[in-house]
Amino acid sequence: MEKAVSRIELLEAMRQQGLPAITAFLQKRLKKEWVLLDDQGKVIYTSSAFHQPADLGLVLSTGISELYKEKSKKFIRCLADGSPGLIVAVADVSQDEIEPIRGIFDTAGLAAMFYLQSQQEAHRRFTTVETNFMEQLFGSGDRPKNDFLSLGHFNLNNDKPYVIQLIHLIGEVDRKKANRVVERMVLYTESNHLPSMRPIYWRGDLVHIIPALYKSETFELRKEWPELRVSEVFREIVAKELAVDLAIGIGRIYPLCELDKSYREARIALAFKGVLQEGGYVQRFADMGFFRYIFSRGIEENKRDVYGLLGPIIDYDNQKNANFLKTLRILLDSGLNWKKTAEKCGVHVNTIYYRIECMEKLLDRDLQSAENKFELFVALKIWDVLNTLGAVDDAYVGLLDKTAGKNGKE
């Protein structure tokens, strides 16, 4: 009866106080050195300078709910069965003490389960709010943007300008990894007194809305904000501390009602730099040279114009699977070096001569002309960016070339 009353009291305390109630319960009953961790190994509470258990990784990776290492006398337990969300490790535990401690964990486990469930439900609701907000700003929603501005979390002002920093996690991405990057961004901006909103995970990327800054002397907008150096430092910190490689695209400054333009520019900046190199980077739309003028036009307009130039080759590739577009890209990137092009394409150099002759006939252009080379080079870069953005339908481009565009490499 005593245990049932204790559980009821603990559940009631948990409803009112949350996680501190569970911590206080364990602190009162465990007479050993102990530590409470989350599923990332982060210490929530420790009774002393308790070292993180070396066996924690085993518990997390295998899903083991309970582990006792007799040699080190460490007893590790997931409080809520089936979820590693809260893990307790107790030091210097003898074999005879396991059952009493297990009874304490059983009592705390029910409260931990309700705590985790309430956290998950709150997170789901909050994620729904954030998703709705993103859809209103950048998606296809047609409700007035001011409908969401009353939510205190976002703290946005319709009269102020903002800029979008789009953060792409390279490699395998999951929500937990994205959340770690978000927490590190919050710490980075707060410690450096930088204005920003908490990044929101949406459509596979982190959307970071940053208020514009003004020059103190003239009160003019600082168009170079956010500075390339600031974003590059953050990218290096995440790579070092979290072993996560980031690609960051930054749009230009716009009022809130036009912030979708900054988001579109940040996506283009990501795609543009991704086409040119592999690995992490920071790219501002404003630093894309004359390409920023080209991409300031609508995507459909660019697609129509580029297809008007490259269309004969694209159509021929789709019909014959001739790899002409791939060959042309490699040829122009190598400065019309036939030998290097043949090596990269894995064919004899005579095959390259033949392909060039066919392409010149299809395009009705001389590839030796500097003007034609430049025009085709620009058209290919635009086409690759459109591919990466998913703006090109399969009807326009063959599977091989579409895959190459998305990966930013051949």
C-alpha angles and dihedrals in degrees: 000000000000092000092050092051090047091053093049091050091048093049091051091048090048091053090053102036106020121205096356089067091059091046092050091049093053093042091055096048106034110081093188137076107277144165135207117211138178124234091274093057093254113148113244095174136353128186090215140339089317112172117231108263113254090220094060092095090057091053092049097044099043100033093236107168096201135022133176121189107196093191095057093027092228121148114199122187137173103224095211115050114237093017128079090201095118121028127184123197121190123196131220097016119166123211091254092055096055097085096050091047090046088055090054090050092049090057093046092042095071091053090045091053092052090045093053092045091051090048092050092048092048090049092050091051092046091048089052090053091049092047092050089049092051091048090053094050101037109005133072098280116133101199117112111272091230089070089080100037093084090070105103094212094069095044094191126157121214090212096056131079123239140182131217123232109190115201119199120193109219118222127009110359130196133170094255092054090048091050091053090054090048092052090048091050091052091051091046095051094043095048091049094042092239120160114239146126122246107272116252123218106229133156093352097308138081112250111207116192110200126187115236119251128222131217109255093220101049104012088233119145115269097233092186090063125145089043119226091232093056093053093043092054090052091049090053092048092053092047091052101039103032101024089232121136115217135200112199127196121189126198128200129271118277138161114265094258089060099037091116086074091059090048091051091049091049089053091050091048090052092049094043096054092038090059091054100046145010127236131030125338146147119236127180118203088222090060097055094099116217089346088076089063091049093050092044084078120080119282093236091053092052091046092051094049095046092046088051088061103034097030097103091055093043092051092047091051091051091051100039104020085230099154090226094143091051091047092050091050093051091043094054093042089054094049093252092304102161095193095052090044091053091050093050092046091047094233138110117276090243088063089057090052089052093048092049091051091050093047092050089054093047093048095035087225137119108238090203090067112103091215093052092045091052094046093049092045091054092045091052093050091050090047092051091050091049088050092052091049090053091241095128119082121222087245088069101046138029122252095250094054094043090054091049091051093051093050093046091233142072 
